[in-house]
Amino acid sequence: MYKIGELSKIVDILVKILRYYDECGILRPNQIDNFTWYRFYDNNRILECELIKLLKLVNFTPEEIK
C-alpha cells in the first residue's frame, strides 16, 4: 500500500489532484486511516491513475472519466 504522496510520485500526479479525484469519486483510496486520515492506495490504483491520465490526454472530462 502506498500513501498519497508516494502514489503521487509514482504516477506523476499532484497530491491535490489525487485528493480532488477522491472527492469526485474518480479514484477512491483503498483505505483511509481513521486516526490520521491518510489515504492508502494499492497497485491497482496505479493502473487506474495511468488510465485516467490517458483519458485526460484525449480530452475526457472528469464527469466522463467517472
N, C-alpha and C positions, 0 to 999 in steps of 0.2 A: 504494500500500500504506500502511496505517495501523498505527502502533504501538498497543499495547493501551490506553494512556492516551488516545490520540486517538480510538480507536473508542469507548471508554467515554464520552467527552464527546458524541460524535455520536449515540449510541443511548441515552444516559442510563441506563447500566447500570454499577454499580460494577466497578472493576478486579478486585476479589477474586471477584466473581461470574463474570466472564469467565474467570478462572483456574479456578474451580470447573467451569464448563461445559467447559473444555478437559480437565480431569482426568476428568470423567464421560463424555466423548465426545459431548457435546451440540453443542458448537461448537468445532471444531478450528481453529487458525490456519492460514493458507495456507502460512506459512513460519515457521521458528524459526531465529534466528541461532545458529550453533554456538559462537560465541565469547562473545556477550553473553547468550544465551538470551532475547533479546527476541522477542516474538510479533508477527507481522505479519499483517494481515487485508486483504482486498480489498473492493471494493464489494458483491460478492455476499454477503459475511458481514454487511453492514449489513442487507440484506433478511432474512437468516436471523435476526438479532437481533430485528428487528421482529416476525417470525413467532413467535419464542419468547416475546416479551412478550405477544402476543395469546393464545397458548396458555395461558400462566400466568394471564392475566386470566380465562379461563374454567375455571380450576382443574385444568389438566392437571398431573400430577406430572412431575418430571424424568425418571423412567423412561418415562413415556408420551411425552414430548417426544422423547426419544432414539429 
